[in-house]
Amino acid sequence: MRIRKKELGNSNIVGARIEKRRKELGLSQKDLLAKLQVMEIELNSSGLSKIEGQIRGVSDYELVAFSQILDLTLNQLVGLE
């Protein structure tokens, strides 16, 4: 597992929570990307890395898919719970 070298960006507030929960569930980025693809969310590994690093924004469709896959409420995902 690689350690993040760069500081987190400020383009979203969910990226660090997505990464943390993905790792808690034992999912690799590749696993998460496959689950997103089944939900018709087209994202590549670079895009996911940028989301997790909070360098890229997240669409509402992506947010809902992450919530469902990671078994988190939207409020949990955005840090309201």
N, C-alpha and C positions, 0 to 999 in steps of 0.2 A: 504494500500500500504506500503510495506516494504521499509525502507531506506537502501541504500547500506552501509554496515559496513566497507568493505575493500576498499582500494585505487584501482583505475583502473590499470590493468596490461598493458603490452606493446606487446601483441601478435597479435593485430590488431589495425587498426585506425578507424574502422567503428562501433565498439560496442556501444559506448556512443551515436552516432547518431541514431543507430537502436533503442535503448531504448527510447531516447527522442522522436523520430517520432512515435513509437508505442504508447507511452503515449498520444501524441498530437491527435492521431487518436482514442483514447479511446479503444485500443485493449489490452486485457490481454495477457500474455505470451501464455496461452492456445489457445486463438484465433489465434495468430500469428503462433503457431505450427500447427494448423489445416489447415491454408492457405498454409503453407509450404508443408504439407503432400499432399494436392491436386496437388501441383506442383512437386510431387515425390521427395521432399527433406525430407529425414528421419532424424529428429532431436528430441531429447528428451528435457525435461525442464531443466535438468542439463546442457546440451550442449548449449542451448539458454542463460541460465544465465551466463555461462562462456564466450560466445561471447559478451554479453552485458557488462560484466565486463572486457572485453579485456584480458581474460586469455587464450582463445582458438583462434586459427587462423580460418579464414573463407575461404572456397573453392570458386573458381570462380563460380561454379553452385549456391552455396548459395548466393553469392554476387548479382548475377543477380536476383534471386528469391526475395531477400530482397528489391532490387531496385523496382521491379515490384509491389510487395505487398504494399510497403510503399509509392508508387508513388513519388519516388525520382530518379533523374538521377544517373548514376554511379558516375559522377563527384561530385554531391552533397553528395552522400554517403561517398565518400572518402575525402571530404573536399576541393575539387578543385574549388568549386563555392561558 
